[in-house]
Amino acid sequence: MKAKKNRRLVVWVAALSAVVTLGRVDAAEADGWWKNFEIGTRSTYFWIRDDKRGATQLPGNAGNYYGSINELVEVEDPWPLKIFVDYKINPYWGVELTWDQIKAKTYTQVDPTSGWGGYSDGTLSLIGPEASVFARYPNDTIFTPYAGVGAVYYFASNTENGDWAHPYGDFYQAFDPNNTWGWVFYGGCAIQLSGPWSADLFVRYTKVDVDGTHYQGFGAADSIGGQFTFPLSNVSAGLGVRYSF
C-alpha cells in the first residue's frame, strides 16, 4: 500500500514538472522568468465535515469512529505560517506549491458502556506538501479571482494522552496512523494593496481520511486492538498576503 502511495506521489510531481517545463519561457525571455513567481503566506481556520457521531443515542459504542470515540475536535493554528509559492505559466493559469497541516483531538463525549466521558485520547496530526494547478482571471480591477485543484500528501502521527496510553500498571496502548493522500479544491481572490503586494482571500475543501492501527499490550508485547479510519475531510478559510515579482 505504501509503495502504491509513493508511486502516486512520484507521478503527481512528474506531472507538475511537465506542466512547468511546457510553460518555460524561451531564451529571449529568460531574463524575466523570475517575474512569473509569487510567494505568500496564509492564516487558516478549518471545520471538519464529519465531526460528531451518535454514541449518546446508540447502544454500546455502535456508530462511533472507533471504540468510544465519537467526536473529532479541530485544533486550530492561527499563525500565518502556511507559506505558498505560485508559478504563472501565463497570465491565466499556473501551479502552486504549499504546506498544510490538520490537527484533531479524538474525543469521547459519553461512553455508554462505562458511563465515562468528557475526555480526549490524544491528537491526530497530518502535515505535508500540497501541489495544485490553478486558473486565474486578470482584469482592470484590483481583484483577481482564481480557482484550483490538486493533491496533498500527509505525514500522519498521533500524540496520546498519558492517562489513555497508560491507564493502569504496565498496560499501554497507542494509535499508529498511516501516511495518506488527500484531494483539494479551492477558490479565492487576490486583492492588490500597493505595488507588488496583495491581500489573499481563500476557501478550500480537502477530502482526506486517515487509516491506522490501534496497538495495545503489556511490556514489550504488542497486540493489535483493531483498525481505525478517521474522516478528516474539511473546509478551510484563509486570509494572507502575497508578493509578486
C-alpha positions as CSV (number, residue, x, y, z in Angstrom):
1,M,0.0,0.0,0.0
2,K,2.8,2.4,0.9
3,A,4.6,1.6,-2.4
4,K,1.4,2.4,-4.3
5,K,1.1,5.8,-2.5
6,N,4.8,6.6,-3.2
7,R,4.2,5.8,-6.9
8,R,1.3,8.2,-6.9
9,L,3.4,10.9,-5.3
10,V,6.1,10.4,-8.0
11,V,3.5,10.6,-10.8
12,W,2.0,13.8,-9.4
13,V,5.3,15.5,-9.0
14,A,6.4,14.4,-12.5
15,A,3.1,15.8,-14.0
16,L,3.6,19.1,-12.3
17,S,7.2,19.2,-13.6
18,A,6.0,18.5,-17.1
19,V,3.5,21.4,-16.8
20,V,6.2,23.8,-15.7
21,T,8.5,22.5,-18.5
22,L,5.9,23.1,-21.2
23,G,5.4,26.6,-19.9
24,R,9.0,27.7,-19.7
25,V,10.0,30.9,-21.4
26,D,12.4,30.8,-24.3
27,A,15.9,32.2,-24.3
28,A,14.8,35.6,-25.5
29,E,12.6,36.0,-22.4
30,A,15.0,34.2,-19.9
31,D,16.0,37.5,-18.1
32,G,12.5,37.9,-16.8
33,W,11.5,34.3,-16.0
34,W,11.5,35.0,-12.2
35,K,8.7,37.6,-12.7
36,N,6.3,34.7,-13.1
37,F,6.7,33.8,-9.4
38,E,4.5,34.9,-6.4
39,I,5.2,34.0,-2.8
40,G,3.0,34.4,0.2
41,T,1.7,33.0,3.4
42,R,-1.8,32.4,4.9
43,S,-3.5,32.0,8.2
44,T,-6.3,29.4,8.0
45,Y,-9.2,28.2,10.1
46,F,-10.9,24.9,9.3
47,W,-14.0,22.9,10.1
48,I,-14.1,19.1,10.0
49,R,-17.2,18.0,8.0
50,D,-17.9,14.7,9.8
51,D,-17.1,15.8,13.3
52,K,-19.7,14.0,15.5
53,R,-21.2,10.5,15.7
54,G,-24.1,9.3,17.7
55,A,-22.7,7.5,20.8
56,T,-25.2,9.0,23.2
57,Q,-28.1,7.9,21.1
58,L,-27.0,4.3,20.3
59,P,-26.4,1.3,22.5
60,G,-22.8,0.5,23.4
61,N,-20.3,2.1,21.1
62,A,-22.2,1.5,17.9
63,G,-21.8,4.2,15.3
64,N,-18.7,5.7,16.7
65,Y,-15.5,6.3,14.8
66,Y,-13.6,3.8,16.9
67,G,-14.3,2.4,20.4
68,S,-15.9,5.2,22.5
69,I,-14.5,8.0,20.3
70,N,-17.5,9.8,18.8
71,E,-16.2,13.4,18.2
72,L,-13.3,14.9,16.3
73,V,-12.4,18.4,17.7
74,E,-10.4,20.8,15.5
75,V,-7.1,22.0,16.9
76,E,-6.7,25.4,15.2
77,D,-3.3,27.1,14.4
78,P,-4.0,30.7,13.6
79,W,-0.3,31.6,13.0
80,P,0.2,32.8,9.3
81,L,2.7,30.1,8.5
82,K,1.1,28.4,5.5
83,I,3.7,29.5,3.1
84,F,2.9,29.1,-0.6
85,V,4.7,29.6,-4.0
86,D,2.9,30.3,-7.2
87,Y,4.4,30.0,-10.7
88,K,2.3,31.6,-13.5
89,I,2.6,29.6,-16.8
90,N,0.9,32.5,-18.4
91,P,-1.4,35.3,-17.1
92,Y,-4.4,32.9,-16.9
93,W,-3.1,29.7,-15.2
94,G,-0.2,28.3,-13.2
95,V,0.9,25.9,-10.4
96,E,1.1,26.3,-6.7
97,L,3.2,24.5,-4.0
98,T,2.3,25.0,-0.4
99,W,2.3,23.3,3.0
100,D,-0.7,22.2,5.0
101,Q,-1.5,20.8,8.5
102,I,-4.6,19.4,10.1
103,K,-4.8,18.6,13.8
104,A,-7.8,17.0,15.6
105,K,-8.4,15.6,19.0
106,T,-10.1,12.2,19.2
107,Y,-12.8,12.9,21.8
108,T,-15.3,10.9,23.8
109,Q,-18.5,12.8,24.8
110,V,-20.1,9.9,26.7
111,D,-19.2,6.3,26.7
112,P,-22.5,4.4,27.3
113,T,-20.6,1.2,28.1
114,S,-18.6,2.7,31.0
115,G,-20.6,5.8,31.8
116,W,-17.4,7.9,31.5
117,G,-16.9,10.8,29.1
118,G,-15.6,14.2,28.5
119,Y,-12.1,13.2,27.7
120,S,-9.7,13.0,24.7
121,D,-7.5,10.0,23.9
122,G,-5.0,12.2,22.0
123,T,-4.4,14.4,19.0
124,L,-4.0,13.3,15.4
125,S,-1.7,15.4,13.2
126,L,-1.5,15.4,9.4
127,I,1.2,17.6,7.8
128,G,2.6,17.7,4.3
129,P,3.1,19.3,0.9
130,E,0.3,20.3,-1.4
131,A,0.6,20.7,-5.2
132,S,-2.1,22.2,-7.4
133,V,-3.0,23.7,-10.7
134,F,-4.9,27.0,-10.7
135,A,-6.7,29.2,-13.2
136,R,-7.0,33.0,-12.6
137,Y,-8.8,35.9,-14.3
138,P,-6.6,39.0,-14.6
139,N,-8.6,42.2,-15.3
140,D,-8.5,46.0,-14.9
141,T,-9.7,46.0,-11.3
142,I,-7.7,45.3,-8.1
143,F,-9.5,41.9,-7.7
144,T,-8.0,38.8,-9.4
145,P,-10.2,35.8,-8.7
146,Y,-8.7,32.3,-9.0
147,A,-9.7,28.6,-8.5
148,G,-7.6,25.4,-8.4
149,V,-7.5,21.7,-7.9
150,G,-4.7,19.5,-6.6
151,A,-3.4,16.8,-4.3
152,V,-1.8,16.7,-0.8
153,Y,0.4,14.1,0.8
154,Y,0.1,14.0,4.6
155,F,2.6,12.5,7.0
156,A,0.5,11.3,9.9
157,S,1.2,11.0,13.6
158,N,-0.7,10.7,16.9
159,T,0.1,12.2,20.3
160,E,-1.5,10.1,23.0
161,N,-2.8,11.5,26.3
162,G,-0.9,9.8,29.2
163,D,-4.0,8.6,31.0
164,W,-5.2,6.8,27.9
165,A,-1.8,5.5,26.8
166,H,-1.0,4.0,30.3
167,P,-4.4,3.6,32.1
168,Y,-3.0,1.1,34.7
169,G,0.1,-0.9,35.5
170,D,2.3,-1.9,32.6
171,F,-0.6,-1.8,30.1
172,Y,-0.2,0.6,27.3
173,Q,-1.9,1.5,24.0
174,A,-1.2,3.7,21.0
175,F,-2.7,4.8,17.7
176,D,-0.4,4.3,14.7
177,P,-1.9,6.3,11.8
178,N,-0.8,5.7,8.2
179,N,0.5,8.4,5.9
180,T,-2.2,9.3,3.4
181,W,-3.3,11.2,0.3
182,G,-5.9,13.9,0.0
183,W,-7.6,15.9,-2.8
184,V,-8.1,19.7,-2.6
185,F,-10.4,22.1,-4.4
186,Y,-10.2,25.8,-3.7
187,G,-11.1,29.3,-4.8
188,G,-10.0,32.8,-3.8
189,C,-9.2,36.3,-4.7
190,A,-6.0,38.3,-4.7
191,I,-6.7,42.0,-3.9
192,Q,-3.9,44.4,-4.9
193,L,-2.8,46.6,-2.0
194,S,0.3,48.6,-3.1
195,G,2.9,47.8,-5.7
196,P,3.7,44.1,-5.7
197,W,1.8,43.4,-2.5
198,S,-1.7,41.8,-2.5
199,A,-4.1,40.5,0.2
200,D,-5.3,37.0,-0.4
201,L,-8.7,35.6,0.5
202,F,-9.0,31.8,0.3
203,V,-11.6,29.0,0.7
204,R,-10.6,25.3,0.3
205,Y,-12.2,21.9,0.5
206,T,-9.9,19.0,1.4
207,K,-11.1,15.4,1.0
208,V,-9.0,13.1,3.2
209,D,-9.3,10.0,5.5
210,V,-6.6,8.6,7.8
211,D,-6.4,4.9,8.5
212,G,-4.3,3.2,11.1
213,T,-3.8,0.5,13.8
214,H,-4.6,0.5,17.5
215,Y,-1.9,-1.3,19.4
216,Q,-2.1,-2.4,23.0
217,G,-0.3,-4.7,25.3
218,F,1.9,-5.2,28.4
219,G,5.6,-4.6,28.5
220,A,7.2,-5.2,25.1
221,A,4.4,-7.5,23.8
222,D,2.3,-5.6,21.3
223,S,-1.0,-6.9,20.1
224,I,-3.4,-5.3,17.6
225,G,-6.5,-4.0,19.2
226,G,-8.2,-3.1,15.9
227,Q,-8.1,-0.9,12.8
228,F,-9.5,2.6,12.6
229,T,-10.5,5.2,10.0
230,F,-11.0,8.8,10.9
231,P,-12.6,11.1,8.3
232,L,-10.8,14.4,8.4
233,S,-12.3,16.0,5.3
234,N,-12.7,19.7,6.0
235,V,-13.5,23.2,4.7
236,S,-10.9,25.9,5.5
237,A,-10.9,29.6,5.1
238,G,-7.8,31.7,4.9
239,L,-6.5,35.3,4.9
240,G,-3.0,36.0,3.8
241,V,-0.6,38.2,1.8
242,R,1.3,37.6,-1.4
243,Y,4.2,39.3,-3.1
244,S,4.5,39.3,-7.0
245,F,8.0,39.6,-8.5
